[in-house]
Amino acid sequence: MKKNIFAVCDLEKEYACNFMEYLNRKRNIPFEVQAFTSAESLIAYGKENPVELLLISGKAMCRQVQDLKIGTIVILSEGVHSPELDEYPSVYKYQSSSDVIREVMACYGEEKAALPVQFPVLKKTTEILGVYSPLGRCLKTSFALTLGQVLARERAVLYLNLEEYSGFEELLGQSFGHNLSDLLYFVRQGNQNLMVKMNGMVQTLNNLDFIPPVQAPGDIRGASWEDWQKLLQELVTHSSYEVIVLDIGNGIEEIFQLLDQCKRIYMPVLSDVISACKTAQFENLLRIWDYPQVLEKTVKMKLPYHVGTASGHAYGEQLLWSELGDYVRELVRKEKE
């Protein structure tokens, strides 16, 4: 099954080409991307091919484009545009490509809110990888972010932080309009366009996609096992992601069930006596509650020490090229073999 067409039309050739290059690197985009630098070439293409989503510069928009059979049109605005285009949603052109695509997908989600949208899923499988430890201060999140970034160089990867206190807004120095709490709300509502809604929330860190974590701990504690199960099922069945990295905290009540959904679980551990005793208690509890298969899928690791000094998105880059990054790359290489 072929992907739906996402057409981008901008009269600035460099902008259109750079934007298309960015979209092609984003392996999770559920569209085939086509770029045009003139309205004429877009019109000729649109007469022969159905376009599901069009992002077009206000300067390129014309009556002939409006007459094409296009599912959703979003205006690429330079700040002001003709009042005739007010009927269409718009996004600001001069911002990061990741922000543009997130706003476009949010607009697309609003347009399709009342209708079920089915994207063809062309991936073979989706792996769910868990990162969990019963210990604190063991570099669990640093490892999970590094693993996600390393894997995202070759595959479409989504990182989900399931901790009560992630500190992501403070770490990255930005606030987010939507987060995992909103996504869980849509899960509970049985939203038929969950993946479309989610694509409007996705943020990016060095090609690693993530949904901003919850801000209130109660949103993690209040999520039921059915909520997590439905979300993972939607991601496996209807998203374009090949890998999902779950950074799992202790606020999830049905944590053993969640771990059991993972193909592999990475568990950072520490060498001191207290840490060893806590790890042993966790492993014994898995046996008592009849989850020995979780132990079989668990890889225990003593990670190299890492102290992050950068902030914002530079922190992700620092992780990649630290000793921890070297450790993760070697781990991924050995697992491939």
C-alpha positions as CSV (number, residue, x, y, z in Angstrom):
1,M,0.0,0.0,0.0
2,K,1.4,3.4,-1.0
3,K,1.7,6.3,1.4
4,N,-0.5,9.3,1.1
5,I,1.1,12.4,-0.5
6,F,2.4,15.3,1.6
7,A,3.2,18.1,-0.9
8,V,5.3,21.1,0.1
9,C,5.3,24.1,-2.3
10,D,7.5,27.2,-1.7
11,L,8.9,29.7,-4.2
12,E,12.2,29.8,-2.4
13,K,14.0,26.7,-3.9
14,E,16.5,26.4,-1.0
15,Y,13.8,26.5,1.6
16,A,11.7,23.8,-0.1
17,C,14.6,21.5,-0.7
18,N,15.9,21.9,2.8
19,F,12.5,21.2,4.3
20,M,12.0,18.1,2.1
21,E,15.4,16.9,3.2
22,Y,14.4,17.2,6.8
23,L,11.2,15.4,6.2
24,N,12.9,12.5,4.5
25,R,15.2,12.1,7.5
26,K,12.1,11.8,9.7
27,R,11.4,8.2,9.2
28,N,8.2,8.4,11.3
29,I,6.3,10.7,8.8
30,P,3.4,8.7,7.6
31,F,3.4,10.4,4.1
32,E,5.3,10.3,0.9
33,V,6.9,13.8,0.6
34,Q,6.9,15.8,-2.7
35,A,8.5,19.3,-2.9
36,F,7.6,21.9,-5.5
37,T,9.2,25.3,-6.2
38,S,6.4,26.7,-8.4
39,A,2.6,26.6,-8.4
40,E,2.7,25.4,-12.0
41,S,4.6,22.2,-11.2
42,L,2.4,21.5,-8.2
43,I,-0.8,21.9,-10.3
44,A,0.5,19.6,-13.0
45,Y,1.3,17.0,-10.4
46,G,-1.9,17.5,-8.5
47,K,-4.0,16.9,-11.6
48,E,-2.6,13.4,-11.9
49,N,-2.0,12.4,-8.2
50,P,-4.2,12.8,-5.2
51,V,-2.6,15.0,-2.5
52,E,-3.7,14.4,1.1
53,L,-1.8,17.2,2.7
54,L,-0.4,20.4,1.2
55,L,1.9,22.9,2.9
56,I,2.1,25.9,0.5
57,S,3.5,29.4,0.7
58,G,0.9,32.2,0.7
59,K,2.7,33.6,-2.3
60,A,2.3,30.4,-4.3
61,M,-1.4,29.9,-3.5
62,C,-3.8,30.6,-6.4
63,R,-7.2,29.6,-7.7
64,Q,-5.9,26.7,-9.7
65,V,-4.3,25.1,-6.6
66,Q,-7.6,25.6,-4.7
67,D,-9.4,23.8,-7.4
68,L,-7.2,20.6,-7.0
69,K,-8.6,17.7,-5.0
70,I,-6.5,18.2,-1.8
71,G,-7.4,16.7,1.6
72,T,-6.0,19.5,3.8
73,I,-4.3,22.7,2.9
74,V,-2.0,24.6,5.3
75,I,-0.5,28.0,4.5
76,L,3.2,28.5,5.0
77,S,3.0,32.1,6.3
78,E,5.7,34.8,6.5
79,G,3.7,36.6,9.1
80,V,1.0,38.2,7.0
81,H,-0.9,36.9,4.0
82,S,-3.9,37.8,1.9
83,P,-7.3,37.8,3.7
84,E,-8.5,35.4,1.0
85,L,-6.4,32.7,2.7
86,D,-7.9,33.2,6.1
87,E,-10.1,30.1,5.6
88,Y,-7.0,27.9,5.7
89,P,-4.9,27.1,8.9
90,S,-1.4,28.6,8.7
91,V,2.0,28.0,10.3
92,Y,4.9,30.5,10.6
93,K,7.6,29.8,8.0
94,Y,10.7,31.1,9.8
95,Q,11.0,28.7,12.7
96,S,12.7,25.3,13.1
97,S,11.6,22.6,10.7
98,S,10.6,20.4,13.7
99,D,8.2,23.1,14.9
100,V,6.8,23.6,11.4
101,I,6.0,20.0,10.9
102,R,4.5,19.6,14.4
103,E,2.2,22.5,13.8
104,V,1.3,21.2,10.4
105,M,0.4,17.8,11.9
106,A,-1.6,19.5,14.6
107,C,-3.6,21.4,11.9
108,Y,-4.1,18.2,10.0
109,G,-5.4,16.5,13.1
110,E,-7.9,19.3,13.7
111,E,-9.1,19.1,10.1
112,K,-9.6,15.3,10.4
113,A,-11.0,15.3,14.0
114,A,-14.4,14.1,12.9
115,L,-13.2,11.5,10.4
116,P,-11.1,8.3,11.0
117,V,-7.7,8.6,9.3
118,Q,-5.9,5.4,8.3
119,F,-2.2,5.7,7.4
120,P,-0.6,2.8,5.6
121,V,2.0,1.3,7.9
122,L,5.0,0.1,5.9
123,K,7.3,-0.9,8.7
124,K,7.9,-4.7,9.4
125,T,7.8,-4.7,13.2
126,T,7.9,-2.4,16.2
127,E,10.3,-3.2,19.0
128,I,9.5,-2.0,22.5
129,L,12.7,-1.5,24.6
130,G,12.4,-0.8,28.3
131,V,14.9,1.1,30.5
132,Y,14.2,0.5,34.2
133,S,16.0,0.2,37.5
134,P,14.7,0.0,41.1
135,L,17.7,2.2,42.0
136,G,18.0,6.0,41.8
137,R,20.9,8.1,40.5
138,C,22.0,5.3,38.2
139,L,22.0,7.2,34.9
140,K,18.8,5.5,33.7
141,T,17.4,8.5,31.8
142,S,20.8,9.5,30.4
143,F,21.2,5.9,29.1
144,A,17.6,5.9,27.7
145,L,18.1,9.2,25.8
146,T,21.5,8.1,24.5
147,L,20.1,4.7,23.3
148,G,17.2,6.4,21.6
149,Q,19.5,8.9,19.8
150,V,21.9,6.2,18.7
151,L,19.1,4.0,17.3
152,A,17.4,7.0,15.7
153,R,20.3,7.4,13.3
154,E,19.1,4.4,11.3
155,R,15.5,3.8,12.4
156,A,12.3,5.6,13.4
157,V,12.4,5.8,17.2
158,L,10.0,7.3,19.7
159,Y,11.1,7.9,23.3
160,L,8.5,8.0,26.1
161,N,9.5,9.1,29.6
162,L,7.1,7.5,32.1
163,E,8.6,9.1,35.3
164,E,6.7,11.2,37.8
165,Y,9.4,13.9,37.7
166,S,11.3,14.0,34.5
167,G,12.5,17.6,34.6
168,F,12.4,17.8,30.8
169,E,11.2,21.4,30.5
170,E,14.0,22.5,32.8
171,L,16.5,20.3,31.1
172,L,15.7,21.4,27.6
173,G,14.9,25.0,28.6
174,Q,11.5,25.1,26.9
175,S,7.9,24.7,27.7
176,F,5.6,22.4,25.7
177,G,2.0,23.0,24.7
178,H,1.0,19.4,24.9
179,N,2.5,16.4,26.7
180,L,1.9,12.7,27.6
181,S,-1.0,13.7,29.9
182,D,-2.9,14.9,26.8
183,L,-2.1,11.8,24.9
184,L,-3.3,9.6,27.7
185,Y,-6.5,11.7,27.8
186,F,-7.1,10.9,24.1
187,V,-6.4,7.2,24.8
188,R,-9.1,7.2,27.5
189,Q,-11.6,8.9,25.2
190,G,-11.0,6.2,22.5
191,N,-10.0,8.9,20.0
192,Q,-10.1,7.3,16.5
193,N,-7.3,9.5,15.2
194,L,-4.9,9.0,18.1
195,M,-1.8,8.8,15.9
196,V,-2.8,12.0,14.1
197,K,-3.2,13.7,17.5
198,M,0.1,12.4,18.7
199,N,2.0,13.6,15.6
200,G,0.9,17.1,16.5
201,M,2.7,16.7,19.9
202,V,6.0,15.2,18.8
203,Q,9.2,17.0,19.7
204,T,12.6,16.1,18.4
205,L,16.1,15.7,20.0
206,N,18.8,15.0,17.4
207,N,16.4,13.0,15.2
208,L,14.9,11.2,18.2
209,D,11.2,11.8,18.6
210,F,9.6,12.2,22.0
211,I,6.4,13.1,23.6
212,P,7.0,15.7,26.4
213,P,6.5,13.9,29.7
214,V,3.8,14.7,32.2
215,Q,4.1,17.7,34.5
216,A,2.0,16.4,37.3
217,P,3.0,13.1,39.0
218,G,-0.7,12.2,39.4
219,D,-1.0,11.8,35.7
220,I,1.4,8.9,35.8
221,R,0.0,7.4,39.1
222,G,-3.6,7.7,37.7
223,A,-2.9,5.9,34.4
224,S,-4.3,2.4,34.4
225,W,-2.7,-0.7,32.9
226,E,-5.4,-0.5,30.2
227,D,-4.3,3.0,29.3
228,W,-0.7,1.9,28.7
229,Q,-1.8,-1.2,26.9
230,K,-4.0,0.7,24.5
231,L,-1.3,3.3,23.8
232,L,1.3,0.7,23.1
233,Q,-1.1,-1.2,20.9
234,E,-1.8,1.9,18.9
235,L,1.9,2.6,18.5
236,V,2.7,-0.9,17.4
237,T,-0.3,-1.2,15.0
238,H,-0.8,2.3,13.5
239,S,2.4,4.3,14.0
240,S,5.5,4.4,11.7
241,Y,7.9,3.9,14.6
242,E,10.2,0.9,14.4
243,V,11.4,1.3,18.0
244,I,9.8,2.6,21.1
245,V,12.1,3.3,24.1
246,L,10.2,3.4,27.4
247,D,12.0,5.2,30.2
248,I,10.1,3.7,33.1
249,G,9.8,5.2,36.6
250,N,8.4,3.7,39.8
251,G,5.1,5.6,39.7
252,I,3.4,3.0,37.4
253,E,1.5,0.5,39.6
254,E,1.4,-2.3,37.0
255,I,5.1,-2.0,36.3
256,F,5.7,-5.8,35.9
257,Q,3.0,-6.0,33.2
258,L,4.6,-3.1,31.4
259,L,8.0,-4.6,31.6
260,D,6.6,-7.8,30.2
261,Q,5.6,-5.9,27.0
262,C,9.2,-5.1,26.3
263,K,11.4,-7.2,24.0
264,R,14.4,-6.2,26.1
265,I,14.9,-4.4,29.4
266,Y,18.0,-2.5,30.2
267,M,18.7,-2.1,33.9
268,P,21.4,0.2,35.2
269,V,22.8,-1.1,38.5
270,L,25.3,0.1,41.1
271,S,28.0,-1.8,43.0
272,D,27.4,-0.7,46.6
273,V,25.8,-3.0,49.2
274,I,22.5,-1.2,49.5
275,S,22.0,-1.0,45.8
276,A,22.8,-4.7,45.4
277,C,20.2,-5.6,48.1
278,K,17.5,-3.4,46.4
279,T,18.2,-5.1,43.0
280,A,18.0,-8.5,44.6
281,Q,14.7,-7.6,46.3
282,F,13.3,-6.5,42.9
283,E,14.4,-9.8,41.2
284,N,13.0,-11.9,44.0
285,L,9.6,-10.1,43.7
286,L,9.5,-10.8,40.0
287,R,9.9,-14.6,40.8
288,I,7.3,-14.5,43.5
289,W,4.8,-12.7,41.2
290,D,5.5,-15.2,38.4
291,Y,7.3,-12.9,36.0
292,P,10.5,-14.9,35.4
293,Q,10.4,-14.0,31.7
294,V,11.1,-10.4,32.6
295,L,14.4,-11.5,34.3
296,E,15.3,-13.4,31.2
297,K,14.9,-10.3,29.0
298,T,16.8,-8.0,31.4
299,V,20.3,-6.8,30.7
300,K,22.0,-5.4,33.8
301,M,24.6,-2.8,33.2
302,K,27.2,-0.8,35.2
303,L,27.3,2.4,33.2
304,P,30.3,4.7,32.8
305,Y,30.1,7.8,35.0
306,H,28.6,10.8,33.2
307,V,28.1,14.4,34.3
308,G,26.2,16.6,31.9
309,T,27.3,20.3,31.8
310,A,25.4,21.4,28.7
311,S,21.7,22.5,28.7
312,G,19.0,22.6,26.2
313,H,19.3,20.4,23.1
314,A,23.1,20.5,23.4
315,Y,22.6,18.1,26.3
316,G,21.5,15.4,23.9
317,E,24.6,16.0,21.7
318,Q,26.8,15.9,24.7
319,L,25.4,12.5,25.7
320,L,26.0,11.1,22.2
321,W,29.7,11.9,22.3
322,S,30.4,11.2,25.9
323,E,31.9,7.9,27.3
324,L,28.3,6.9,27.9
325,G,27.7,7.4,24.2
326,D,30.6,5.2,23.3
327,Y,29.3,2.5,25.7
328,V,25.8,2.6,24.1
329,R,27.2,2.4,20.5
330,E,29.3,-0.6,21.4
331,L,26.3,-2.2,23.1
332,V,24.1,-1.7,20.0
333,R,26.9,-3.0,17.7
334,K,27.2,-6.2,19.7
335,E,23.5,-6.8,19.8
336,K,23.4,-6.4,16.0
337,E,26.0,-9.1,15.7
